[in-house]
Structure formats: structure tokens, C-alpha cells
């Protein structure tokens, strides 16, 4: 699959937001795109926090940041397909 450029993604997200605002998203493509971008962002925050925690000394602050990122993803049900984390 080809990765969109930053500009292409921005254009797609702007279009998705417009479709949602105009209630013109009958196939739910805009809703799905916006959801998956939000989910990917939350999961990237977990990966960044985990990397910092593991590679920069495992401080209490970094551990807290990692836990907060995981809790945020759980709160938004972004682990819906990973039963072990429930």
C-alpha cells in the first residue's frame, strides 16, 4: 500500500471533515478515516512513550507518561481487537 504524503493526508482529512459537517458521508468513509487517524495517533503516542521509557532510564515520569498513553487508548476503545488488554 502506498503511504500518502503529509499534504495528501491533510487534503483527505479536510475533505473527510467537510463530508461529516455536510452529513454527506453515506458510506461512512470519512468517519472511518477520521477514526483511524485518531487511533493511529493515540497508538503512536504509546510507541513514543514506550521507546522513551525503555531507552532513557525508565524514570517514574516516563512510566507515568506511558501509562497515561495506554489509558487514553483504552478509554477510546482503541484496543478493541486485543482482548488481553481489557
C-alpha positions as CSV (number, residue, x, y, z in Angstrom):
1,X,0.0,0.0,0.0
2,X,1.3,3.5,-0.8
3,X,1.8,5.9,2.0
4,X,0.2,9.3,1.4
5,X,2.3,12.4,1.7
6,X,1.7,14.8,4.5
7,X,-0.1,17.1,2.1
8,X,-2.2,14.3,0.7
9,X,-3.3,13.2,4.2
10,X,-4.1,16.8,5.1
11,X,-6.3,17.2,2.0
12,X,-8.0,13.9,2.7
13,X,-8.7,14.8,6.4
14,X,-10.0,18.2,5.3
15,X,-12.4,16.5,2.8
16,X,-13.4,14.0,5.5
17,X,-14.3,16.7,7.9
18,X,-16.3,18.6,5.3
19,X,-18.2,15.4,4.4
20,X,-19.1,14.9,8.1
21,X,-20.1,18.5,8.5
22,X,-22.3,18.3,5.5
23,X,-23.8,15.0,6.5
24,X,-22.7,13.6,3.2
25,X,-20.9,10.5,4.4
26,X,-23.4,7.8,3.4
27,X,-20.7,5.1,3.1
28,X,-19.0,6.2,6.4
29,X,-15.6,6.6,4.7
30,X,-15.0,10.0,6.2
31,X,-16.0,8.8,9.6
32,X,-13.7,5.7,9.3
33,X,-10.7,7.7,8.1
34,X,-11.1,10.2,10.9
35,X,-11.4,7.4,13.5
36,X,-8.4,5.5,12.2
37,X,-6.2,8.6,12.1
38,X,-7.2,9.4,15.7
39,X,-6.5,5.8,16.7
40,X,-3.1,5.7,14.9
41,X,-2.1,9.0,16.6
42,X,-3.0,7.5,20.1
43,X,-1.1,4.3,19.3
44,X,1.9,6.3,18.1
45,X,1.9,8.2,21.4
46,X,2.1,4.8,23.2
47,X,5.0,3.7,21.0
48,X,6.9,7.0,21.6
49,X,6.3,6.8,25.4
50,X,7.4,3.2,25.4
51,X,10.5,3.9,23.5
52,X,11.4,6.8,25.8
53,X,10.7,4.7,28.9
54,X,12.8,1.8,27.7
55,X,15.7,3.7,26.2
56,X,16.1,6.7,28.5
57,X,16.4,5.3,32.0
58,X,12.9,4.1,32.9
59,X,12.1,7.1,35.1
60,X,8.9,7.4,37.1
61,X,7.8,10.3,34.9
62,X,8.3,8.3,31.7
63,X,6.5,5.4,33.2
64,X,3.6,7.6,34.1
65,X,3.5,9.1,30.6
66,X,3.4,5.5,29.1
67,X,0.6,4.5,31.4
68,X,-1.4,7.7,30.6
69,X,-1.0,7.0,26.8
70,X,-2.2,3.4,27.3
71,X,-5.1,4.5,29.4
72,X,-6.1,7.1,26.8
73,X,-6.2,4.5,24.1
74,X,-8.2,2.1,26.3
75,X,-10.7,4.9,27.2
76,X,-11.3,5.4,23.5
77,X,-11.6,1.6,22.9
78,X,-8.6,1.6,20.5
79,X,-7.6,-1.9,21.8
80,X,-11.0,-3.4,20.7
81,X,-9.3,-6.3,19.0
82,X,-6.7,-7.0,21.6
83,X,-8.6,-8.9,24.3
84,X,-5.6,-9.4,26.6
85,X,-5.5,-5.6,27.4
86,X,-9.1,-5.4,28.6
